[in-house]
Amino acid sequence: MITLTDNAIHQIRKLVLSRKNKPLGIKLDIETKGCSGLTYKLEYVDNPSKDDEVVNIEDLKIYVNPKASLFLIGTQMDYQEGELESGFKFINPNEKGRCGCGESFHV
């Protein structure tokens, strides 16, 4: 369903290990937001939903909301650091367009 680059794996591990109450993993979801309609949402998972799909990548668990999974098929998650910004980036072959600021997309 989704793949993670080495940079994304490293950053997720770093975030999970630095949290006081170690989560079970992270959840990837899509929510309605922004001028193009959809945005990616990441959050720690302490109590997974029984409906979530679980993607095991190395020692990490990525929980995916089943309602979002159709939008995420083939998506690659990356982590990039730049001089002025850093963050997770999503390369999603299902995207048909993005808003001008790059915060939201549509399929």
C-alpha positions as a Python dict, from the first residue, in 0.01 Angstrom:
ca = {
    (1, 'M'): (0, 0, 0),
    (2, 'I'): (265, 256, 108),
    (3, 'T'): (642, 258, 120),
    (4, 'L'): (883, 465, 330),
    (5, 'T'): (1223, 595, 228),
    (6, 'D'): (1520, 538, 457),
    (7, 'N'): (1497, 904, 565),
    (8, 'A'): (1131, 861, 665),
    (9, 'I'): (1205, 542, 858),
    (10, 'H'): (1492, 711, 1043),
    (11, 'Q'): (1280, 1016, 1134),
    (12, 'I'): (982, 809, 1253),
    (13, 'R'): (1212, 598, 1473),
    (14, 'K'): (1365, 915, 1615),
    (15, 'L'): (1022, 1062, 1692),
    (16, 'V'): (887, 741, 1846),
    (17, 'L'): (1193, 688, 2065),
    (18, 'S'): (1198, 1049, 2184),
    (19, 'R'): (839, 1040, 2308),
    (20, 'K'): (805, 987, 2683),
    (21, 'N'): (521, 734, 2648),
    (22, 'K'): (644, 518, 2363),
    (23, 'P'): (362, 475, 2108),
    (24, 'L'): (284, 151, 1926),
    (25, 'G'): (348, 328, 1596),
    (26, 'I'): (212, 610, 1388),
    (27, 'K'): (-117, 650, 1207),
    (28, 'L'): (-144, 781, 854),
    (29, 'D'): (-479, 925, 762),
    (30, 'I'): (-633, 1169, 518),
    (31, 'E'): (-868, 1444, 626),
    (32, 'T'): (-1075, 1706, 449),
    (33, 'K'): (-887, 2033, 470),
    (34, 'G'): (-732, 2307, 261),
    (35, 'C'): (-823, 2462, -69),
    (36, 'S'): (-778, 2141, -273),
    (37, 'G'): (-982, 1927, -37),
    (38, 'L'): (-756, 1666, 125),
    (39, 'T'): (-447, 1666, 344),
    (40, 'Y'): (-227, 1400, 503),
    (41, 'K'): (-249, 1355, 877),
    (42, 'L'): (8, 1183, 1101),
    (43, 'E'): (-36, 1105, 1469),
    (44, 'Y'): (105, 873, 1732),
    (45, 'V'): (-87, 552, 1803),
    (46, 'D'): (-130, 458, 2167),
    (47, 'N'): (-459, 271, 2126),
    (48, 'P'): (-508, 143, 1771),
    (49, 'S'): (-851, 114, 1617),
    (50, 'K'): (-949, -244, 1542),
    (51, 'D'): (-1038, -132, 1188),
    (52, 'D'): (-697, 17, 1105),
    (53, 'E'): (-483, -162, 851),
    (54, 'V'): (-130, -224, 978),
    (55, 'V'): (173, -191, 752),
    (56, 'N'): (491, -334, 905),
    (57, 'I'): (804, -170, 774),
    (58, 'E'): (1116, -302, 944),
    (59, 'D'): (1049, -251, 1316),
    (60, 'L'): (782, 17, 1265),
    (61, 'K'): (407, -17, 1259),
    (62, 'I'): (217, 222, 1034),
    (63, 'Y'): (-156, 221, 1103),
    (64, 'V'): (-375, 331, 813),
    (65, 'N'): (-737, 433, 835),
    (66, 'P'): (-918, 195, 595),
    (67, 'K'): (-1119, 488, 454),
    (68, 'A'): (-792, 652, 349),
    (69, 'S'): (-625, 342, 207),
    (70, 'L'): (-772, 378, -144),
    (71, 'F'): (-621, 727, -167),
    (72, 'L'): (-281, 599, -48),
    (73, 'I'): (-218, 300, -275),
    (74, 'G'): (131, 332, -421),
    (75, 'T'): (226, 630, -202),
    (76, 'Q'): (584, 680, -91),
    (77, 'M'): (650, 869, 231),
    (78, 'D'): (977, 1058, 254),
    (79, 'Y'): (1138, 1292, 504),
    (80, 'Q'): (1333, 1588, 372),
    (81, 'E'): (1540, 1850, 549),
    (82, 'G'): (1608, 2180, 382),
    (83, 'E'): (1770, 2503, 482),
    (84, 'L'): (1439, 2668, 571),
    (85, 'E'): (1198, 2379, 621),
    (86, 'S'): (1184, 2010, 696),
    (87, 'G'): (908, 1754, 710),
    (88, 'F'): (741, 1448, 570),
    (89, 'K'): (664, 1454, 198),
    (90, 'F'): (422, 1226, 19),
    (91, 'I'): (471, 1111, -339),
    (92, 'N'): (125, 987, -428),
    (93, 'P'): (48, 862, -781),
    (94, 'N'): (-325, 909, -711),
    (95, 'E'): (-298, 1287, -675),
    (96, 'K'): (-452, 1481, -962),
    (97, 'G'): (-342, 1820, -833),
    (98, 'R'): (-225, 2030, -539),
    (99, 'C'): (-316, 2373, -412),
    (100, 'G'): (-74, 2661, -464),
    (101, 'C'): (73, 2640, -116),
    (102, 'G'): (117, 2261, -136),
    (103, 'E'): (-74, 2190, 186),
    (104, 'S'): (-363, 2000, 27),
    (105, 'F'): (-436, 1784, -277),
    (106, 'H'): (-720, 1624, -468),
    (107, 'V'): (-765, 1288, -638),
}
